[in-house]
């Protein structure tokens, strides 16, 4: 994936990590199309950042994804990368009787959304790759794919599924010339969860986006984009620190305001 000349569609880029990555990719030379549900917010982004295009899409709605694909490809027939960014993270209590709606909504957005985006855009990306041009499908998992946070069991599960899905479809798509790149964020200071924007344990948004894009640029053939702050989660099991990391992560979630950010990373070592 060449950040200096790619044409990239990022559903879920109206705020947070998605928008931060979109702006940095544009600054590197990519043509960027952001996607989201709120038309007014898309219009604001286009007005504030000349050169960025925007297309309305609801990744929880299969029909909306197909309609967005048609618009994107009509405007940008040279599209060569899709970043499946959109996702939700909501707490659940499985000891109560009312967790099912949240769990189903999370699966629809976080797992079915990327699968439907792949179904919509992969024929075009495969054709691009077959013509000799580069093509990439980028997934977004989480450090919680590897170490669970107690309050978000279905979110953890969907991100674990995205990780394994990325591994599987890479085996099928790379021989056809389509890269599959998995971005693995740690906790980042965004509005994904209530209070997360002010969580001292979470990584500052700009720091995450800067490091992630630097890694994308430096390692264009990478399978996973792992910022330093997520490696203690990604490698907890293989390093032998899984149980300690699970305990520390969930203790930190309960008492984040009382701890220094480096306390969490002290849960265990990792291998690069």
N, C-alpha and C positions, 0 to 999 in steps of 0.2 A: 504494500500500500504506500504509494508515493504522496506524501502530504503536500507537496509543492504543486501538484496538478490534478488531484483527484476531484471528482464530483460526488458529493456525499449527501445522502438523505438521512436525517437523524430524527425519527419520531420520538417525541418526549424531550424536546430540546427547548421548551419555553422557559425553563428555569433550572436552577441547580446545576448538577454535573453536566447535563445535556447541553445547556446553553453555554456553560463555561468551555466545554470542548468545542462547540460549534464556533465560537469566537476565535479560539486559538487555531483551529484548523483553517479558518478563513485567513487569519494573519499569516499562516505558513504558505498560503497560495492556493488552497483548495476552494472550489465552488461549493457552497453549503446551502442546503435546503433544510429548514427546520420544520418539524411537524408537531402539532398539538391540537387539542380539542377546542380551545377558546380563540375564536377568530379575532377578537379585539386585541388580545395579547400578541397574537401573531403579527397583526398590523403594527403594533408598537415596536416589535423587534425589527421588522423590516424598515420602519422609519428611522429607528435609532442606529441601525447598522447597515448602511448602504452596501449593496452587493449581495446581501443574504436574501434568499427567496424563502417563502413560507407556504405550506400546504396544510389544510385542515385534515386531521386524521384522528380517529378514536381507535386505539389499538385493541380495545375490548370488543370491537364491532367488526366482524369479518367483512361486511359490505363496505364499511368506511375504509378499510385497508385497501380493498380492491379499487375503490374510487380514487383514493389518494395515489395509488400506483399509476393509474391511467394519467392523472394530472402531472405527476412528477416526470414520467417518461415522455409525455408530450412536450413539456417545457425543457427537459434535460435528457435528450436521447443518449448522451454520452455518460450517463450515470454509471459509476463503477464501484460504489461502496454504499452499503446500508448499515447503519448503526442502530440496533434494536435497543434503544435506551429506555423507553417508557416502562414504568413499574410503580407499584404501590407497596407500602410497608405499614401494616396496621396491627396493633396488639390484639391478641386473642386469649381467651380463658377457656381451656378445654375442660375445666372442672365445672363449668356452667353449661347451660343448655342453649346458648345463643351464639355459638362461635361459627356455625356452619355458613351463614351468609358471608361473613368476612373471609373465611377460608375459600369459598367458591369464587368470590370476587378476586382474590389474590391469584388463584390459579389461572383464571381467565385472562387477567392482565399480564401477569409475569411469565407465564409459560405458554398459554395458547397464543398470546399476542406475538411473541417472537416467532413461533412456529408458523402462524398465519402470514407474518411479514416475509418469512423465508419462502413460503409457498407462492406468494405474490410476486416476489422480486427475483428469485433464483433463476427462472427461465431467461430473464434479461441478463443477469450477471453471468450465467453460463455462456450465453451467446457472445457477450463481451470478451470473456476469456478465450472462447474458441476462435475469435477473430484476431487474437494475438495481443489484445489489450489486457491490462491487469484488472482484477475484480476481487472484491472482498465483502464478506458478510461478517459483521462485528457484533458479538453478543456482550451482554453486561451481566456478570454474576455478582458475587459478593464474597467477602471473607467469611460470611455466615453460611456459605455453602459447605464450609469445612469444620466450623465450630459453631454450635447452635446458641442462639440467644433465646432464653426461656420464654420471653413474652411474645415472640413472633414465630411460632412453629411452622406455619404454612409458608411464610416468607422464606425461612431457612430452606424448606423443602423445595420450593420453586427454584431457588438459586442453585441448590445442589443439582437439580434436574437440568438447569441451563448449563452448568459446568459439564455434566456428563453428555448432554446433547451436543455441546460444542465439540467435545472429544470425538463423538461418533460421526457427526456430519463432516468433520474435517477429513476423516478417512475416505469419505465418499467424494468430497468436492475438490480437495487439493489436486488429485490426479487430473481433474478437468480444468485446473488453472484458477479455481476460486479459493482464495485464502479464507480461513475461518480464524478470527482473532477474538480472544476472550479478554475483556477488561474486567479486572477483579478489584473493585474498590473496598477499602476499609470503611469504618464509620466516617462520614464526611459531614461537615457543618452545612447542612441543607435543611429544607423544610419537610423532608421525607417523613420524619416522625415528630410529634410534638416535643419541643424542647431541644431538638437536635442541633438547631442553629447556634445554640449557646452552650453546647456540651463541651467542656474542656478536654474530654477524652477524644472527641472526634477531630479528624484532620481538617484544617482550614481548606475551604473550597478551592481558593486560588492555588494553594500549594499542591493539592491533589491534581488539579487540571494541568498545572505546569509540568509536574513530574510525569504524569501519564503521557502527555503529548511529546515530551522529550524522549521517553522510552519508545513511543511509536515511531518517531523520526529516526532514532538511533538503531532500532531493531525492526526494520520493515518486514522481516520474515518471521517475527515472533508469534508463537502460539498463544501465549498469555502475557498480558501487561500487568505486572505486579509492582506497584510502588512499594518502597521499603516498609511503610507502615502496615501493610497487609500480610507480610510474609510470616509473621508469628502465628497468624491464623491459618494461612494456606499450608504451612508445613508443620502444624502442631502435632498431627498424628505421626508423621514419619520421623519427627525429631524426638518422639517419646514424651512430649509435653502435653498431650491431648487433655488428660484429666485435669491437670493444673490450669490449663488455658481455659477450659470450660468453666471451672470454678471461678477463676479470676475475672473472666469476661462478664459473668452474670453477677458477681459481687460488685464489679465496677458499674454495671448498668443500674444497680440499686443505689449506689453511693457516689455517682460520678462527680458531684460537686465537692466531695471531700478528698478526692485523690488528684495527684499530679498526673498528667498524661503519660509520663514515662512509667508509671506504676503498672499500667496495663501491659506494656511491652515486656515487662520483667516476668511475665507469666511463664515464658519458656523460650528457648533458643530456636533457631530455624536454620535451614540450609538454603542457599541461593539456588 
